Amino acid sequence: MRVWIHPEHIRGCLATQDRKYQMKEHPRGFLFTANDNVVCLTGDGRVLDGREQNLWVEYMSGKSVLELSDMIMWRLKA
């Protein structure tokens, strides 16, 4: 698995998948890749896959960091 945080690497993912990308102070994000699978996550916790899931909200609701990282790994295997 690779994790990308540099704007050059995540710009395409955010520009095409995040409806809030044009915000003046966009929180940027993270790009997780494994094989040919990609998970794009914004800096404010939104997973950009159409499920409206927010990892920050889930963390604040009690999910552990391990549970959240397992979720990302599971999506990369899907």
N, CA, C and O atoms as CSV, one atom per row, in Angstrom:
chain,resi,resn,atom,element,x,y,z
A,1,MET,N,N,0.852,-1.172,0.000
A,1,MET,CA,C,0.000,0.000,0.000
A,1,MET,C,C,0.893,1.229,0.000
A,1,MET,O,O,1.960,1.245,0.615
A,2,ARG,N,N,0.437,2.249,-0.698
A,2,ARG,CA,C,1.127,3.529,-0.715
A,2,ARG,C,C,0.161,4.607,-0.258
A,2,ARG,O,O,-1.040,4.536,-0.518
A,3,VAL,N,N,0.703,5.612,0.429
A,3,VAL,CA,C,-0.087,6.746,0.873
A,3,VAL,C,C,0.554,7.995,0.289
A,3,VAL,O,O,1.739,8.258,0.494
A,4,TRP,N,N,-0.254,8.763,-0.446
A,4,TRP,CA,C,0.215,9.989,-1.090
A,4,TRP,C,C,-0.430,11.184,-0.415
A,4,TRP,O,O,-1.632,11.172,-0.147
A,5,ILE,N,N,0.362,12.226,-0.135
A,5,ILE,CA,C,-0.195,13.434,0.475
A,5,ILE,C,C,0.188,14.704,-0.284
A,5,ILE,O,O,-0.387,15.767,-0.050
A,6,HIS,N,N,1.145,14.596,-1.177
A,6,HIS,CA,C,1.580,15.786,-1.900
A,6,HIS,C,C,0.475,16.228,-2.862
A,6,HIS,O,O,-0.122,15.395,-3.544
A,7,PRO,N,N,0.199,17.539,-2.919
A,7,PRO,CA,C,-0.875,18.032,-3.798
A,7,PRO,C,C,-0.763,17.546,-5.239
A,7,PRO,O,O,-1.781,17.329,-5.894
A,8,GLU,N,N,0.431,17.375,-5.730
A,8,GLU,CA,C,0.623,16.898,-7.107
A,8,GLU,C,C,0.006,15.521,-7.310
A,8,GLU,O,O,-0.520,15.229,-8.384
A,9,HIS,N,N,0.068,14.681,-6.297
A,9,HIS,CA,C,-0.436,13.317,-6.405
A,9,HIS,C,C,-1.931,13.201,-6.124
A,9,HIS,O,O,-2.601,12.334,-6.684
A,10,ILE,N,N,-2.456,14.062,-5.267
A,10,ILE,CA,C,-3.863,13.928,-4.877
A,10,ILE,C,C,-4.803,14.876,-5.613
A,10,ILE,O,O,-6.022,14.727,-5.518
A,11,ARG,N,N,-4.266,15.840,-6.336
A,11,ARG,CA,C,-5.082,16.856,-7.009
A,11,ARG,C,C,-6.132,16.229,-7.934
A,11,ARG,O,O,-7.292,16.641,-7.911
A,12,GLY,N,N,-5.750,15.259,-8.732
A,12,GLY,CA,C,-6.684,14.650,-9.681
A,12,GLY,C,C,-7.839,13.966,-8.994
A,12,GLY,O,O,-8.992,14.115,-9.401
A,13,CYS,N,N,-7.539,13.225,-7.965
A,13,CYS,CA,C,-8.574,12.521,-7.206
A,13,CYS,C,C,-9.550,13.507,-6.582
A,13,CYS,O,O,-10.764,13.331,-6.678
A,14,LEU,N,N,-9.021,14.539,-5.946
A,14,LEU,CA,C,-9.882,15.526,-5.298
A,14,LEU,C,C,-10.696,16.323,-6.316
A,14,LEU,O,O,-11.884,16.574,-6.111
A,15,ALA,N,N,-10.053,16.719,-7.409
A,15,ALA,CA,C,-10.731,17.543,-8.411
A,15,ALA,C,C,-11.898,16.807,-9.060
A,15,ALA,O,O,-12.909,17.429,-9.388
A,16,THR,N,N,-11.780,15.509,-9.250
A,16,THR,CA,C,-12.841,14.765,-9.927
A,16,THR,C,C,-13.886,14.196,-8.980
A,16,THR,O,O,-15.018,13.956,-9.400
A,17,GLN,N,N,-13.539,13.969,-7.699
A,17,GLN,CA,C,-14.466,13.294,-6.801
A,17,GLN,C,C,-15.048,14.154,-5.687
A,17,GLN,O,O,-16.085,13.807,-5.123
A,18,ASP,N,N,-14.400,15.273,-5.359
A,18,ASP,CA,C,-14.853,16.065,-4.219
A,18,ASP,C,C,-15.626,17.301,-4.676
A,18,ASP,O,O,-15.065,18.195,-5.308
A,19,ARG,N,N,-16.907,17.340,-4.353
A,19,ARG,CA,C,-17.735,18.478,-4.741
A,19,ARG,C,C,-17.324,19.755,-4.015
A,19,ARG,O,O,-17.729,20.844,-4.423
A,20,LYS,N,N,-16.537,19.650,-2.961
A,20,LYS,CA,C,-16.076,20.818,-2.209
A,20,LYS,C,C,-14.665,21.253,-2.619
A,20,LYS,O,O,-14.064,22.099,-1.957
A,21,TYR,N,N,-14.145,20.693,-3.683
A,21,TYR,CA,C,-12.751,20.946,-4.078
A,21,TYR,C,C,-12.461,22.418,-4.351
A,21,TYR,O,O,-11.341,22.869,-4.113
A,22,GLN,N,N,-13.423,23.167,-4.836
A,22,GLN,CA,C,-13.193,24.571,-5.176
A,22,GLN,C,C,-13.268,25.514,-3.973
A,22,GLN,O,O,-13.139,26.727,-4.138
A,23,MET,N,N,-13.472,24.981,-2.776
A,23,MET,CA,C,-13.499,25.820,-1.576
A,23,MET,C,C,-12.177,26.565,-1.430
A,23,MET,O,O,-11.116,26.029,-1.751
A,24,LYS,N,N,-12.244,27.784,-0.951
A,24,LYS,CA,C,-11.033,28.590,-0.779
A,24,LYS,C,C,-10.034,27.898,0.149
A,24,LYS,O,O,-8.837,27.884,-0.138
A,25,GLU,N,N,-10.504,27.334,1.238
A,25,GLU,CA,C,-9.620,26.677,2.206
A,25,GLU,C,C,-9.922,25.183,2.269
A,25,GLU,O,O,-10.272,24.654,3.324
A,26,HIS,N,N,-9.786,24.526,1.151
A,26,HIS,CA,C,-10.040,23.086,1.083
A,26,HIS,C,C,-9.057,22.344,1.992
A,26,HIS,O,O,-7.879,22.701,2.031
A,27,PRO,N,N,-9.514,21.315,2.727
A,27,PRO,CA,C,-8.648,20.600,3.659
A,27,PRO,C,C,-7.657,19.629,3.005
A,27,PRO,O,O,-6.944,18.908,3.704
A,28,ARG,N,N,-7.610,19.608,1.667
A,28,ARG,CA,C,-6.739,18.693,0.901
A,28,ARG,C,C,-7.071,17.255,1.273
A,28,ARG,O,O,-8.221,16.963,1.603
A,29,GLY,N,N,-6.091,16.342,1.230
A,29,GLY,CA,C,-6.442,14.965,1.525
A,29,GLY,C,C,-5.309,13.982,1.416
A,29,GLY,O,O,-4.132,14.342,1.426
A,30,PHE,N,N,-5.696,12.731,1.313
A,30,PHE,CA,C,-4.779,11.602,1.262
A,30,PHE,C,C,-5.239,10.667,0.152
A,30,PHE,O,O,-6.437,10.522,-0.090
A,31,LEU,N,N,-4.304,10.050,-0.505
A,31,LEU,CA,C,-4.611,9.086,-1.550
A,31,LEU,C,C,-3.941,7.774,-1.164
A,31,LEU,O,O,-2.718,7.708,-1.043
A,32,PHE,N,N,-4.737,6.738,-0.973
A,32,PHE,CA,C,-4.236,5.412,-0.643
A,32,PHE,C,C,-4.337,4.552,-1.895
A,32,PHE,O,O,-5.383,4.524,-2.544
A,33,THR,N,N,-3.263,3.852,-2.240
A,33,THR,CA,C,-3.286,2.982,-3.411
A,33,THR,C,C,-2.696,1.625,-3.072
A,33,THR,O,O,-1.772,1.506,-2.267
A,34,ALA,N,N,-3.251,0.617,-3.701
A,34,ALA,CA,C,-2.726,-0.749,-3.603
A,34,ALA,C,C,-3.147,-1.464,-4.875
A,34,ALA,O,O,-4.331,-1.517,-5.208
A,35,ASN,N,N,-2.172,-2.012,-5.580
A,35,ASN,CA,C,-2.426,-2.616,-6.878
A,35,ASN,C,C,-3.103,-1.573,-7.761
A,35,ASN,O,O,-2.536,-0.501,-7.975
A,36,ASP,N,N,-4.286,-1.852,-8.273
A,36,ASP,CA,C,-4.998,-0.885,-9.111
A,36,ASP,C,C,-6.137,-0.199,-8.368
A,36,ASP,O,O,-6.939,0.502,-8.985
A,37,ASN,N,N,-6.222,-0.387,-7.052
A,37,ASN,CA,C,-7.316,0.173,-6.269
A,37,ASN,C,C,-6.892,1.468,-5.589
A,37,ASN,O,O,-5.733,1.641,-5.212
A,38,VAL,N,N,-7.857,2.374,-5.441
A,38,VAL,CA,C,-7.584,3.707,-4.899
A,38,VAL,C,C,-8.657,4.076,-3.885
A,38,VAL,O,O,-9.841,3.820,-4.106
A,39,VAL,N,N,-8.245,4.676,-2.777
A,39,VAL,CA,C,-9.166,5.276,-1.822
A,39,VAL,C,C,-8.702,6.707,-1.626
A,39,VAL,O,O,-7.548,6.951,-1.275
A,40,CYS,N,N,-9.605,7.653,-1.854
A,40,CYS,CA,C,-9.306,9.071,-1.701
A,40,CYS,C,C,-10.032,9.560,-0.443
A,40,CYS,O,O,-11.236,9.358,-0.289
A,41,LEU,N,N,-9.284,10.200,0.445
A,41,LEU,CA,C,-9.810,10.662,1.729
A,41,LEU,C,C,-9.464,12.131,1.889
A,41,LEU,O,O,-8.305,12.512,1.725
A,42,THR,N,N,-10.449,12.965,2.207
A,42,THR,CA,C,-10.167,14.383,2.404
A,42,THR,C,C,-9.586,14.611,3.796
A,42,THR,O,O,-9.722,13.771,4.685
A,43,GLY,N,N,-8.941,15.754,3.969
A,43,GLY,CA,C,-8.331,16.087,5.245
A,43,GLY,C,C,-9.331,16.232,6.379
A,43,GLY,O,O,-8.953,16.145,7.547
A,44,ASP,N,N,-10.603,16.452,6.056
A,44,ASP,CA,C,-11.622,16.539,7.104
A,44,ASP,C,C,-12.336,15.204,7.322
A,44,ASP,O,O,-13.352,15.146,8.015
A,45,GLY,N,N,-11.802,14.129,6.728
A,45,GLY,CA,C,-12.297,12.792,7.027
A,45,GLY,C,C,-13.270,12.175,6.055
A,45,GLY,O,O,-13.660,11.022,6.236
A,46,ARG,N,N,-13.679,12.902,5.023
A,46,ARG,CA,C,-14.659,12.355,4.083
A,46,ARG,C,C,-13.997,11.358,3.138
A,46,ARG,O,O,-12.983,11.663,2.510
A,47,VAL,N,N,-14.580,10.163,3.044
A,47,VAL,CA,C,-14.116,9.157,2.094
A,47,VAL,C,C,-14.861,9.414,0.790
A,47,VAL,O,O,-16.092,9.412,0.763
A,48,LEU,N,N,-14.123,9.631,-0.281
A,48,LEU,CA,C,-14.736,10.029,-1.547
A,48,LEU,C,C,-15.049,8.812,-2.424
A,48,LEU,O,O,-14.390,8.564,-3.434
A,49,ASP,N,N,-16.062,8.072,-2.010
A,49,ASP,CA,C,-16.478,6.914,-2.802
A,49,ASP,C,C,-17.988,6.832,-2.950
A,49,ASP,O,O,-18.523,5.800,-3.356
A,50,GLY,N,N,-18.674,7.920,-2.621
A,50,GLY,CA,C,-20.122,7.953,-2.784
A,50,GLY,C,C,-20.916,7.432,-1.608
A,50,GLY,O,O,-22.146,7.461,-1.640
A,51,ARG,N,N,-20.254,6.958,-0.577
A,51,ARG,CA,C,-20.969,6.392,0.576
A,51,ARG,C,C,-21.256,7.415,1.674
A,51,ARG,O,O,-21.923,7.094,2.657
A,52,GLU,N,N,-20.766,8.626,1.518
A,52,GLU,CA,C,-20.965,9.675,2.523
A,52,GLU,C,C,-20.418,9.279,3.893
A,52,GLU,O,O,-21.003,9.633,4.917
A,53,GLN,N,N,-19.320,8.560,3.922
A,53,GLN,CA,C,-18.703,8.156,5.181
A,53,GLN,C,C,-17.641,9.175,5.565
A,53,GLN,O,O,-16.899,9.664,4.713
A,54,ASN,N,N,-17.574,9.492,6.861
A,54,ASN,CA,C,-16.589,10.429,7.365
A,54,ASN,C,C,-15.817,9.756,8.497
A,54,ASN,O,O,-16.381,9.462,9.551
A,55,LEU,N,N,-14.529,9.515,8.277
A,55,LEU,CA,C,-13.729,8.797,9.272
A,55,LEU,C,C,-13.514,9.615,10.537
A,55,LEU,O,O,-13.384,9.045,11.621
A,56,TRP,N,N,-13.473,10.935,10.422
A,56,TRP,CA,C,-13.318,11.764,11.614
A,56,TRP,C,C,-14.547,11.614,12.515
A,56,TRP,O,O,-14.409,11.478,13.730
A,57,VAL,N,N,-15.730,11.637,11.934
A,57,VAL,CA,C,-16.962,11.473,12.707
A,57,VAL,C,C,-16.985,10.090,13.351
A,57,VAL,O,O,-17.371,9.952,14.512
A,58,GLU,N,N,-16.579,9.078,12.614
A,58,GLU,CA,C,-16.567,7.720,13.167
A,58,GLU,C,C,-15.555,7.594,14.302
A,58,GLU,O,O,-15.819,6.923,15.300
A,59,TYR,N,N,-14.407,8.233,14.153
A,59,TYR,CA,C,-13.399,8.216,15.226
A,59,TYR,C,C,-13.948,8.893,16.482
A,59,TYR,O,O,-13.791,8.382,17.592
A,60,MET,N,N,-14.588,10.037,16.299
A,60,MET,CA,C,-15.154,10.753,17.442
A,60,MET,C,C,-16.334,9.995,18.059
A,60,MET,O,O,-16.701,10.244,19.207
A,61,SER,N,N,-16.926,9.069,17.293
A,61,SER,CA,C,-18.028,8.250,17.809
A,61,SER,C,C,-17.532,6.982,18.491
A,61,SER,O,O,-18.333,6.186,18.981
A,62,GLY,N,N,-16.220,6.789,18.526
A,62,GLY,CA,C,-15.683,5.669,19.277
A,62,GLY,C,C,-14.913,4.613,18.507
A,62,GLY,O,O,-14.334,3.718,19.121
A,63,LYS,N,N,-14.886,4.686,17.187
A,63,LYS,CA,C,-14.122,3.691,16.427
A,63,LYS,C,C,-12.631,3.933,16.642
A,63,LYS,O,O,-12.177,5.074,16.734
A,64,SER,N,N,-11.893,2.854,16.720
A,64,SER,CA,C,-10.456,2.968,16.943
A,64,SER,C,C,-9.719,3.256,15.637
A,64,SER,O,O,-10.256,3.066,14.546
A,65,VAL,N,N,-8.503,3.710,15.772
A,65,VAL,CA,C,-7.659,3.963,14.608
A,65,VAL,C,C,-7.451,2.659,13.839
A,65,VAL,O,O,-7.415,2.664,12.608
A,66,LEU,N,N,-7.315,1.553,14.552
A,66,LEU,CA,C,-7.149,0.254,13.901
A,66,LEU,C,C,-8.381,-0.104,13.075
A,66,LEU,O,O,-8.246,-0.588,11.951
A,67,GLU,N,N,-9.571,0.123,13.609
A,67,GLU,CA,C,-10.799,-0.156,12.861
A,67,GLU,C,C,-10.875,0.694,11.596
A,67,GLU,O,O,-11.278,0.206,10.539
A,68,LEU,N,N,-10.494,1.949,11.702
A,68,LEU,CA,C,-10.556,2.843,10.552
A,68,LEU,C,C,-9.517,2.474,9.503
A,68,LEU,O,O,-9.796,2.525,8.306
A,69,SER,N,N,-8.327,2.104,9.945
A,69,SER,CA,C,-7.306,1.693,8.974
A,69,SER,C,C,-7.683,0.364,8.324
A,69,SER,O,O,-7.402,0.158,7.143
A,70,ASP,N,N,-8.311,-0.533,9.069
A,70,ASP,CA,C,-8.799,-1.789,8.486
A,70,ASP,C,C,-9.846,-1.520,7.408
A,70,ASP,O,O,-9.888,-2.215,6.392
A,71,MET,N,N,-10.693,-0.508,7.629
A,71,MET,CA,C,-11.706,-0.150,6.646
A,71,MET,C,C,-11.041,0.302,5.350
A,71,MET,O,O,-11.474,-0.089,4.267
A,72,ILE,N,N,-10.001,1.117,5.447
A,72,ILE,CA,C,-9.299,1.575,4.256
A,72,ILE,C,C,-8.657,0.388,3.542
A,72,ILE,O,O,-8.730,0.284,2.317
A,73,MET,N,N,-8.035,-0.498,4.298
A,73,MET,CA,C,-7.405,-1.693,3.707
A,73,MET,C,C,-8.456,-2.556,3.013
A,73,MET,O,O,-8.211,-3.059,1.916
A,74,TRP,N,N,-9.626,-2.736,3.640
A,74,TRP,CA,C,-10.688,-3.552,3.050
A,74,TRP,C,C,-11.135,-2.948,1.707
A,74,TRP,O,O,-11.352,-3.670,0.734
A,75,ARG,N,N,-11.266,-1.628,1.672
A,75,ARG,CA,C,-11.680,-0.978,0.420
A,75,ARG,C,C,-10.616,-1.100,-0.654
A,75,ARG,O,O,-10.940,-1.161,-1.840
A,76,LEU,N,N,-9.361,-1.137,-0.262
A,76,LEU,CA,C,-8.297,-1.300,-1.246
A,76,LEU,C,C,-8.263,-2.716,-1.825
A,76,LEU,O,O,-7.752,-2.923,-2.926
A,77,LYS,N,N,-8.793,-3.671,-1.102
A,77,LYS,CA,C,-8.832,-5.056,-1.582
A,77,LYS,C,C,-10.074,-5.332,-2.418
A,77,LYS,O,O,-10.113,-6.304,-3.172
A,78,ALA,N,N,-11.085,-4.485,-2.288
A,78,ALA,CA,C,-12.367,-4.701,-2.979
A,78,ALA,C,C,-12.240,-4.525,-4.478
A,78,ALA,O,O,-13.225,-4.672,-5.202
